Amino acid sequence: MRLYNFDPSPNPLKVRMALQELGLEYENTEIKLFERQQQGPSFLKINPLGKVPVLEDGNMLLRESNAILAYLGKEYGGELWPSNPIFEASALEWLFFEATQMAACYGAVWFNDFVMPKLGLEPKSKSEIQGKIDRVEWTLDHLNNHLENNQFMMGDKFSLVDCSLGVVIAMLNENILVDSGEWKFVKAYLGRIVSRDSWKNARGSAIWKGETHL
Ligand SMILES: N[C@@H](CCC(=O)N[C@@H](CS)C(=O)NCC(=O)O)C(=O)O
């Protein structure tokens, strides 16, 4: 198995965390996004969209982080992926929620506040990205309600779904989440995610301010 990865990026981190949880060995190929390696001809053959992560397993290539989680879950997941069709659909429901309602607005806030300064660029003001912040907060309300009665996204046990939502929520660490007294169940959930060995072994803190090495 080979992962096309970029350590400081959140979407590859979802997959690194899942691979750690599952104890799967893999070869790492680092695609340095800020050197534009994703647009090099050899990588574009692997992913014409020029994005990471990509997982290669035998002859198979998968290019969407949440699809990779679902594949790893079905193929290798054991207890970390539901076998019952109803629970599996519920796992996919959360992964689609992440992809359609969370990823873009969380990514925009994180990129603005963490990555732009690292690139020597002036971040947009809070009012300029207020629309994205509103959208983030709307999803946090929904997640907070869910997490009031659930330790993890799928109930009381960690699953590969948490590799997706946990990582995206972790993008708000040092940001919207700490600036506010709200969303205490989301914060407690984030604490449970980042205390896992898989977070540490997947180098989770690479997405944070002090650690981002572009
Ligand atoms: N929907 C894709 C998004 C992948 C994505 O946007 N990856 C970013 C890194 S987190 C990337 O490769 N960006 C490089 C670029 O757009 O040039 C997924 O979930 O895997």
The ligand as a Tripos MOL2 file, in Angstrom:
@<TRIPOS>MOLECULE
LIG
   20    19     1     0     0
SMALL
NO_CHARGES

@<TRIPOS>ATOM
      1 N1        -12.1820   16.1770   -1.5130 N.3       1 LIG1
      2 C1        -10.7750   15.8380   -1.4810 C.3       1 LIG1
      3 C2         -9.9980   17.1220   -1.2510 C.3       1 LIG1
      4 C3         -8.5210   16.9120   -1.4260 C.3       1 LIG1
      5 C4         -7.7670   18.2140   -1.2500 C.2       1 LIG1
      6 O1         -8.3120   19.3170   -1.4190 O.2       1 LIG1
      7 N2         -6.4870   18.0930   -0.9000 N.am      1 LIG1
      8 C5         -5.6670   19.2510   -0.7220 C.3       1 LIG1
      9 C6         -4.7950   19.0390    0.5260 C.3       1 LIG1
     10 S1         -5.7740   18.9150    1.9960 S.3       1 LIG1
     11 C7         -4.7570   19.3940   -1.9260 C.2       1 LIG1
     12 O2         -4.1980   18.4200   -2.3800 O.2       1 LIG1
     13 N3         -4.5740   20.6180   -2.4220 N.am      1 LIG1
     14 C8         -3.6460   20.8900   -3.4710 C.3       1 LIG1
     15 C9         -4.1970   21.7560   -4.5520 C.2       1 LIG1
     16 O3         -5.4200   21.9730   -4.5940 O.co2     1 LIG1
     17 O4         -3.4000   22.2420   -5.3730 O.co2     1 LIG1
     18 C10       -10.5030   14.8280   -0.3610 C.2       1 LIG1
     19 O5        -11.2880   14.7790    0.6020 O.co2     1 LIG1
     20 O6         -9.5520   14.0460   -0.4500 O.co2     1 LIG1
@<TRIPOS>BOND
     1     1     2 1
     2     2     3 1
     3     2    18 1
     4     3     4 1
     5     4     5 1
     6     5     6 2
     7     5     7 1
     8     7     8 1
     9     8     9 1
    10     8    11 1
    11     9    10 1
    12    11    12 2
    13    11    13 1
    14    13    14 1
    15    14    15 1
    16    15    16 2
    17    15    17 1
    18    18    19 2
    19    18    20 1
@<TRIPOS>SUBSTRUCTURE
     1 LIG1         1 GROUP 0 **** ****
